[in-house]
Every structure is written in C-alpha cells, then in structure tokens.
Amino acid sequence: MSDRKTLKVTERVQMGGGPGRGGPFGGGMVGQKSMDFGPSAKRLVGRLAPERGKVVLVLLLAIASVTLSVIGPRVLGFATDLIFEGLFGRNLPPGMSKADAVAALRERGDDRLADMLAGMDVVPGQGVDFGAVGHVLLLVLGVYVVASLLMWLQGYVLNDVVQSAVRRMRDDVEAKIHRLPLSYFDRQPRGELLSRVTNDIDNISQTLQQTMSQLLVSLLTVVGVLAMMFSISPTLALIALVTVPVGMALTGQIMKRSQGLFIQQWRRTGALNGQIEEAFTGHSLVKVLGRRREVEAAFEAENDELYQASFGAQFVSGLIMPVMMFLGNLNYVVIAVLGGLRVANGSMSLGEVQAFIQYSRQFTQPLTQLASMVNLLQSGVASAERVFELLDAEEEPVESDAPPTTGGRGEVRFEDVSFRYDPDRPLIEDLSLVARPGETVAIVGPTGAGKTTLVNLVMRFYDVDSGRITLDGVDVATMRRADLRGRTGMVLQDTWLFEGTIRDNIAYGRPGASEEEILEAARATYVDRFVHNLPDGYDTVIDEEGGSLSAGERQLVTIARAFLAKPALLILDEATSSVDTRTELLVQHAMAALRTDRTSFVIAHRLSTIRDADLILVMEDGRIVEQGSHDELLARGGAYAELYQAQFAAPADDAAITAEELGAPV
C-alpha cells in the first residue's frame, strides 16, 4: 500500500514522476493550493452562461414572486387597521365627529389616546366593516397564491438550468480526461480522480440546486423589504439596518476559518476514496499476506482525519446561523418596543407597526438564510476548485496542423532517442534500433531497464526528450496521436474487459466489424474453442473482472480484440506472464497468428515466448546491451545467456502442442 502523506490546505504536493511509483497509477496524492472563494465562485456561476435566457426568466419570475410576497404584509396591515379602527370607533358616541372626539379626550387629559385617535380613520359609533376586511383578506390570499405559483415555476426553470450546467461539466470532465497525458494519471491515485469526477461534481450539483434559488430570493427579499420598511418609517428602517454590518462582520470572520476546513474536508474525502479503492482492489492479497490490521489502521487514520476536517467545517460554519438568529431576535425586540411607542403617540397606525414587525422578520430571515447557506456555498466552491484544477490540468499538445496518416507497412526506427521521467535520473540515452516490416522484435531485460518505456514512446504516451522515432519514415511526433494509435494494437499483461457480452468485448477492437469478422478473429485466437462451453456462447455477459473466465481465457479475448483491429504495428507487453504453461502455449499460438505480416514488439520476462523472434533486444539501464537472434545471443554467453540460464537451469522439454490439443476445450 502506498504511504499517505498529510495534506495541508495551503501547499501543493506532487509525488511521483513516472510509472511505477506509489499508488495505483504509480503516483501519490496531488494536493492543491486553495483558490480564492470569490474567483472560484464567479467561475462556477459562469458555467451557467449558456443558459442565460432561462437565467433571465428565473430572475424575472423571482422578482415578481418576491414583489408579491413583500406586498402581502402591507396589505394585511390594512385589514388590521380596519378591525382596530372599527373596535375603537364602536366605543365612541354615534354622531360625534372625529375632531370632537379628539377634543373631548384632550379635555379629559387623555392626550396619548387623543393622539392615537387622531392618527386613525375612525367613524364614531361605527363598528368593524367585515365586508371590507373580507375583501382585503381575499386580496392577500390571492397575492400569496400567485407568489407561490411563480416561485414554483421559478424553481422548475432553475432546476433545468442547474442540471444542464452540471451535465455540461460532466461532459467537459469526460472530454478532458481523454485529452490528458499519461503522466497525469501516473501521479493521480484512481480513488482521488474518481472522487473529483463523482463526489465533487455531485456536491456542486447539490450546492447549486439548494442555494441558487434561495440566494436569489433572499437577496431580492432583502431589497424589497427594505423598500417597504423605508416607505413606512425611515427611522425604524435605519435602526433595523444596524444589524446588517454587525452580521456581515461576524459572518466574514467565521467564513475565513471555515473555508479552509471545507477545502481540507473534500481533499480528505478524495484521500479516503483512494485508500479504499486501493485496499478493495488488492483485497485478496491483503488477506493472503495477513495485512488486514494494517489496512484497517490506515483506514481508521484517514477516516479520523476526514472526521476532524468535516466536524470542524460543519461546526464553525454552523455558528453563523445562531449568531444571525440572535441579532434578528434582538432587532425584533427593539422594533416592537419602538413601534408600540409610535402607535401610542399617533405617529404610526397599529397596522403599520404590524406590517413593519413582519417586515423586520422578513428582513432578518433572508439574512439568516444567507448565513446558513455559507457552509453549503463553501463546500460547493471547495469541490468546484478541485474540478477546475482537473479541467485546468495541462493537456497533450493540440495536433490540428498534423496531416492525416494512413497506410504503411509498419517500419519503426529509433534514432538517438533519449528520455527521462525525472530530469535528474537518466533512463534511456542515445538509443537507436530498427524494426522492419513483418519482423518480431522482442525486448527483454531486468525490471526498470526501460522496456515498457520504449513502448510508451512508440505510442506517444510520452514524447522523447531528444532524437526521434519514425513509423514508415514519418516522425511520430508530427503524426496525430489518433492516427498513430489507430494503426497500433496492444495486448497488455493486465487484461481489460468491460461489462458486456464476449462478442461486444471482441468487437471493441474495431467498431462496425461484421459478425463473420468477429467469429474469424475468435477462431484464429482460439476463443471459439472455449466460448461454446459457456451457457450463452458469444452472448455470455461478463463484467470488468472477466466473470467466470480464467486468466488465460481473458487474455485470449484481448488477443482476439487486437486481431480484429488488424493493426500495422503490434505491441505485446507481458501478455503471457499471468497464465499457466499449457494456456501459455495456446496464447503463443494465438499471438503467432496475430503477428503474421505485421511489425511486432514483444516485451517478455518468460524467454520461452520469444525464441522465434527475428530480433531480441537486451536492455539494461535504458541501453541496448545486446541484440540478435535467440541462438546468436546464447552463443555469445552474455547478458541474454545469463537471463536464460537463470530461467532454465535444467533443459526444458519444448514439445510442440498438437493440433488435437489446440482443438480441445480450454
């Protein structure tokens, strides 16, 4: 298991540098320096630009809905005034004018009650006009119903906007992955990369879905409520505004602390996913070697780190809402007291105070909601930063000017090629060789000698540092990668199959191949022999692990796939290293059919598989130390002879496999 280093919020960690170095893809965790919240949030919102028409519609619907919602309390205040004035007027002598009633109260010394009556629209002796009250209440009901319908419609349209933006983001990430060089994946654990593609994008989707509508409505509500509050009482409105700067100052301080914790939370999620994926992939080996306790300890350590980061992020950001609620309640008390005094001196009606108190609640509520959304926004922006880092990763150079390349016989030349994964560690230096059309070139040597690197350079998974590689006289660096790889077939040590039928897995080598061509490839590579023993033949569904197929049978399927592709250049990288001796003979015969009339590079540790190669290259430390045929190299008694003797201390019985055995089921 690869060691996991502690990830810090403010530092970039780049481990590895080439294949075979730690982690599932040969690299450690790639950390990142936290971006600023503002630019990252702005870039995330910018992803909505293609839906600007719908965004405008969402804005108009929100404005209309909020406007109606804001008008509601003011209209409802009229009903309160009608009721209160009716109750007050019923207790006054009928036939008396309002002015006479006020004067009578002042003569009695009830100046406060007189001031209150002077501010009312009262008819002495007349009670509550329930008809007028009913009309006002129906109007309020209609206002709120229409506001709710507009809000529902706004949410529906916004949902379409958000999901369309997230779908495009997933498409962009998928396309980006195919444009990234192999070196990027060498430095990225699979679990970390999958976490960005799945967990982080899902978190962005939830954040946008939950916050955009609420954020828009809350901001519009604050503006609308402020306008209504100032229209009722500028003095009380200014008092209510005092809580805004106080709340913003406290929220800003809390956000500074919690943002870093959210960044760390999602990094820890990626690290934990990488550890889980690594442990599950090697689950059998973990149990065989008895390392369950170590794996559990590593999981517990990562899980505890994630717990600490998540708890800190949620706890700190969770302080915002209680703080804002406290300020809101304090504001409510102040408004209620001052409003009561103003009703008593007649400067405001009871309905206006009621409406103002409702507006003060409506004013602090969206502020509290905005504060409560901060943790969601910070979490979503933290995930967006991780996805943007993937989208901003350096891609393979664009090849728009490269002319299409087709045909050719498959001659490969290395001319003074030098390459290093790490600038400080030499690997391949001044290598030259020629693989002529139709030849089989075998590459042998100890681990780390540069055998697979040679193949990676031919395929342009990496570009050479100096020198050049040509295919049929054309420098591969000037060819389109798609053209180069379209003329190349690969059979690797690790068989890759996908969930589908055996027919689908073979046809993956050349989309559009006919049924007869698929069957021809299967017969040529001995897949046809064992397929008929399966329940559904070629329609048998297998998963990515190969299902009920043995290792040798899975390898034969991959060889059939390469056979169907009919490549000009064939690369076999340890294709028989994981199969038994008898299956190896079948695979060798299948590969012999596959190598016919095409240039082949064969990387092998089992020297028995490359005895018939036209040219054997022996590599050590990135250099070709010997080359020649099997018999020539044995006669020299050099490095190849030492490798051969190490594998075959006793004479090997090299009996040929019979035609009857080839036809027998595997």
ChimeraX attribute file (.defattr): number of C-alpha atoms within 10 A of each C-alpha:
attribute: neighborCount
match mode: 1-to-1
recipient: residues
	/A:1	15
	/A:2	15
	/A:3	11
	/A:4	17
	/A:5	11
	/A:6	13
	/A:7	17
	/A:8	16
	/A:9	18
	/A:10	14
	/A:11	11
	/A:12	14
	/A:13	16
	/A:14	14
	/A:15	19
	/A:16	22
	/A:17	19
	/A:18	20
	/A:19	17
	/A:20	14
	/A:21	16
	/A:22	22
	/A:23	24
	/A:24	22
	/A:25	20
	/A:26	21
	/A:27	25
	/A:28	26
	/A:29	29
	/A:30	19
	/A:31	22
	/A:32	19
	/A:33	14
	/A:34	19
	/A:35	16
	/A:36	12
	/A:37	16
	/A:38	10
	/A:39	12
	/A:40	18
	/A:41	18
	/A:42	11
	/A:43	14
	/A:44	19
	/A:45	14
	/A:46	12
	/A:47	15
	/A:48	18
	/A:49	13
	/A:50	13
	/A:51	15
	/A:52	12
	/A:53	11
	/A:54	17
	/A:55	19
	/A:56	11
	/A:57	15
	/A:58	23
	/A:59	18
	/A:60	14
	/A:61	21
	/A:62	25
	/A:63	21
	/A:64	18
	/A:65	26
	/A:66	27
	/A:67	18
	/A:68	21
	/A:69	22
	/A:70	26
	/A:71	18
	/A:72	21
	/A:73	22
	/A:74	23
	/A:75	18
	/A:76	20
	/A:77	21
	/A:78	21
	/A:79	22
	/A:80	20
	/A:81	21
	/A:82	22
	/A:83	19
	/A:84	18
	/A:85	24
	/A:86	21
	/A:87	17
	/A:88	19
	/A:89	23
	/A:90	16
	/A:91	12
	/A:92	18
	/A:93	13
	/A:94	12
	/A:95	10
	/A:96	12
	/A:97	14
	/A:98	18
	/A:99	11
	/A:100	11
	/A:101	18
	/A:102	18
	/A:103	15
	/A:104	14
	/A:105	16
	/A:106	15
	/A:107	11
	/A:108	9
	/A:109	11
	/A:110	13
	/A:111	17
	/A:112	15
	/A:113	16
	/A:114	22
	/A:115	18
	/A:116	19
	/A:117	24
	/A:118	18
	/A:119	16
	/A:120	20
	/A:121	14
	/A:122	22
	/A:123	19
	/A:124	21
	/A:125	17
	/A:126	18
	/A:127	19
	/A:128	17
	/A:129	14
	/A:130	13
	/A:131	9
	/A:132	14
	/A:133	18
	/A:134	12
	/A:135	12
	/A:136	19
	/A:137	17
	/A:138	12
	/A:139	15
	/A:140	20
	/A:141	14
	/A:142	14
	/A:143	19
	/A:144	19
	/A:145	15
	/A:146	15
	/A:147	23
	/A:148	16
	/A:149	13
	/A:150	21
	/A:151	20
	/A:152	15
	/A:153	17
	/A:154	23
	/A:155	19
	/A:156	12
	/A:157	15
	/A:158	22
	/A:159	18
	/A:160	15
	/A:161	23
	/A:162	23
	/A:163	16
	/A:164	17
	/A:165	22
	/A:166	20
	/A:167	14
	/A:168	15
	/A:169	20
	/A:170	17
	/A:171	12
	/A:172	12
	/A:173	19
	/A:174	13
	/A:175	12
	/A:176	16
	/A:177	19
	/A:178	11
	/A:179	15
	/A:180	18
	/A:181	17
	/A:182	19
	/A:183	19
	/A:184	18
	/A:185	18
	/A:186	23
	/A:187	25
	/A:188	25
	/A:189	26
	/A:190	22
	/A:191	22
	/A:192	23
	/A:193	22
	/A:194	16
	/A:195	23
	/A:196	25
	/A:197	19
	/A:198	12
	/A:199	18
	/A:200	25
	/A:201	22
	/A:202	17
	/A:203	20
	/A:204	24
	/A:205	21
	/A:206	16
	/A:207	21
	/A:208	26
	/A:209	18
	/A:210	15
	/A:211	20
	/A:212	18
	/A:213	18
	/A:214	17
	/A:215	17
	/A:216	17
	/A:217	20
	/A:218	24
	/A:219	16
	/A:220	21
	/A:221	25
	/A:222	20
	/A:223	16
	/A:224	21
	/A:225	26
	/A:226	22
	/A:227	14
	/A:228	19
	/A:229	25
	/A:230	14
	/A:231	11
	/A:232	17
	/A:233	16
	/A:234	14
	/A:235	10
	/A:236	18
	/A:237	21
	/A:238	13
	/A:239	13
	/A:240	22
	/A:241	15
	/A:242	12
	/A:243	17
	/A:244	15
	/A:245	10
	/A:246	12
	/A:247	20
	/A:248	15
	/A:249	10
	/A:250	14
	/A:251	21
	/A:252	14
	/A:253	11
	/A:254	17
	/A:255	21
	/A:256	13
	/A:257	14
	/A:258	24
	/A:259	25
	/A:260	20
	/A:261	25
	/A:262	28
	/A:263	28
	/A:264	26
	/A:265	26
	/A:266	24
	/A:267	28
	/A:268	24
	/A:269	24
	/A:270	25
	/A:271	29
	/A:272	25
	/A:273	23
	/A:274	25
	/A:275	27
	/A:276	19
	/A:277	18
	/A:278	19
	/A:279	19
	/A:280	12
	/A:281	12
	/A:282	12
	/A:283	15
	/A:284	11
	/A:285	13
	/A:286	17
	/A:287	11
	/A:288	9
	/A:289	8
	/A:290	11
	/A:291	14
	/A:292	15
	/A:293	11
	/A:294	12
	/A:295	18
	/A:296	13
	/A:297	12
	/A:298	19
	/A:299	17
	/A:300	13
	/A:301	14
	/A:302	21
	/A:303	18
	/A:304	14
	/A:305	19
	/A:306	21
	/A:307	15
	/A:308	15
	/A:309	23
	/A:310	20
	/A:311	15
	/A:312	19
	/A:313	24
	/A:314	17
	/A:315	13
	/A:316	18
	/A:317	26
	/A:318	18
	/A:319	17
	/A:320	26
	/A:321	19
	/A:322	13
	/A:323	15
	/A:324	26
	/A:325	18
	/A:326	13
	/A:327	18
	/A:328	23
	/A:329	14
	/A:330	13
	/A:331	20
	/A:332	19
	/A:333	12
	/A:334	14
	/A:335	20
	/A:336	16
	/A:337	10
	/A:338	14
	/A:339	22
	/A:340	16
	/A:341	13
	/A:342	16
	/A:343	21
	/A:344	20
	/A:345	18
	/A:346	19
	/A:347	16
	/A:348	19
	/A:349	26
	/A:350	24
	/A:351	23
	/A:352	23
	/A:353	23
	/A:354	21
	/A:355	24
	/A:356	29
	/A:357	21
	/A:358	19
	/A:359	26
	/A:360	25
	/A:361	17
	/A:362	22
	/A:363	25
	/A:364	25
	/A:365	18
	/A:366	20
	/A:367	25
	/A:368	22
	/A:369	18
	/A:370	23
	/A:371	26
	/A:372	20
	/A:373	22
	/A:374	22
	/A:375	24
	/A:376	21
	/A:377	23
	/A:378	23
	/A:379	25
	/A:380	26
	/A:381	31
	/A:382	30
	/A:383	27
	/A:384	22
	/A:385	25
	/A:386	25
	/A:387	22
	/A:388	18
	/A:389	16
	/A:390	18
	/A:391	18
	/A:392	10
	/A:393	14
	/A:394	13
	/A:395	15
	/A:396	17
	/A:397	9
	/A:398	10
	/A:399	13
	/A:400	8
	/A:401	9
	/A:402	12
	/A:403	11
	/A:404	11
	/A:405	16
	/A:406	9
	/A:407	9
	/A:408	14
	/A:409	17
	/A:410	25
	/A:411	21
	/A:412	24
	/A:413	21
	/A:414	21
	/A:415	16
	/A:416	15
	/A:417	20
	/A:418	21
	/A:419	24
	/A:420	19
	/A:421	17
	/A:422	11
	/A:423	10
	/A:424	7
	/A:425	9
	/A:426	13
	/A:427	19
	/A:428	25
	/A:429	18
	/A:430	15
	/A:431	17
	/A:432	16
	/A:433	15
	/A:434	15
	/A:435	19
	/A:436	19
	/A:437	18
	/A:438	18
	/A:439	20
	/A:440	25
	/A:441	25
	/A:442	29
	/A:443	26
	/A:444	25
	/A:445	22
	/A:446	13
	/A:447	12
	/A:448	14
	/A:449	19
	/A:450	22
	/A:451	26
	/A:452	17
	/A:453	21
	/A:454	22
	/A:455	20
	/A:456	15
	/A:457	19
	/A:458	26
	/A:459	18
	/A:460	21
	/A:461	17
	/A:462	19
	/A:463	18
	/A:464	19
	/A:465	14
	/A:466	13
	/A:467	15
	/A:468	21
	/A:469	25
	/A:470	19
	/A:471	19
	/A:472	16
	/A:473	12
	/A:474	16
	/A:475	14
	/A:476	21
	/A:477	18
	/A:478	14
	/A:479	20
	/A:480	19
	/A:481	19
	/A:482	13
	/A:483	15
	/A:484	21
	/A:485	17
	/A:486	17
	/A:487	20
	/A:488	21
	/A:489	22
	/A:490	23
	/A:491	25
	/A:492	17
	/A:493	17
	/A:494	16
	/A:495	20
	/A:496	15
	/A:497	22
	/A:498	15
	/A:499	14
	/A:500	15
	/A:501	18
	/A:502	25
	/A:503	19
	/A:504	19
	/A:505	20
	/A:506	28
	/A:507	23
	/A:508	18
	/A:509	21
	/A:510	17
	/A:511	11
	/A:512	9
	/A:513	14
	/A:514	11
	/A:515	10
	/A:516	9
	/A:517	15
	/A:518	20
	/A:519	19
	/A:520	17
	/A:521	26
	/A:522	26
	/A:523	14
	/A:524	19
	/A:525	28
	/A:526	25
	/A:527	28
	/A:528	21
	/A:529	15
	/A:530	15
	/A:531	20
	/A:532	12
	/A:533	11
	/A:534	12
	/A:535	10
	/A:536	12
	/A:537	15
	/A:538	19
	/A:539	14
	/A:540	16
	/A:541	19
	/A:542	17
	/A:543	13
	/A:544	11
	/A:545	14
	/A:546	21
	/A:547	13
	/A:548	13
	/A:549	15
	/A:550	13
	/A:551	17
	/A:552	23
	/A:553	22
	/A:554	22
	/A:555	29
	/A:556	28
	/A:557	27
	/A:558	26
	/A:559	32
	/A:560	30
	/A:561	26
	/A:562	26
	/A:563	29
	/A:564	25
	/A:565	22
	/A:566	19
	/A:567	24
	/A:568	22
	/A:569	27
	/A:570	24
	/A:571	25
	/A:572	21
	/A:573	22
	/A:574	18
	/A:575	28
	/A:576	29
	/A:577	17
	/A:578	15
	/A:579	18
	/A:580	11
	/A:581	12
	/A:582	13
	/A:583	19
	/A:584	19
	/A:585	18
	/A:586	22
	/A:587	23
	/A:588	19
	/A:589	17
	/A:590	22
	/A:591	26
	/A:592	14
	/A:593	15
	/A:594	23
	/A:595	24
	/A:596	12
	/A:597	16
	/A:598	20
	/A:599	24
	/A:600	32
	/A:601	25
	/A:602	28
	/A:603	28
	/A:604	21
	/A:605	21
	/A:606	15
	/A:607	17
	/A:608	17
	/A:609	21
	/A:610	22
	/A:611	14
	/A:612	15
	/A:613	19
	/A:614	17
	/A:615	21
	/A:616	26
	/A:617	25
	/A:618	24
	/A:619	23
	/A:620	20
	/A:621	17
	/A:622	23
	/A:623	19
	/A:624	22
	/A:625	14
	/A:626	16
	/A:627	18
	/A:628	18
	/A:629	18
	/A:630	22
	/A:631	11
	/A:632	13
	/A:633	19
	/A:634	17
	/A:635	11
	/A:636	12
	/A:637	12
	/A:638	13
	/A:639	17
	/A:640	26
	/A:641	17
	/A:642	12
	/A:643	18
	/A:644	18
	/A:645	14
	/A:646	10
	/A:647	14
	/A:648	12
	/A:649	8
	/A:650	8
	/A:651	7
	/A:652	9
	/A:653	6
	/A:654	7
	/A:655	6
	/A:656	7
	/A:657	12
	/A:658	8
	/A:659	8
	/A:660	7
	/A:661	11
	/A:662	14
	/A:663	12
	/A:664	10
	/A:665	13
	/A:666	17
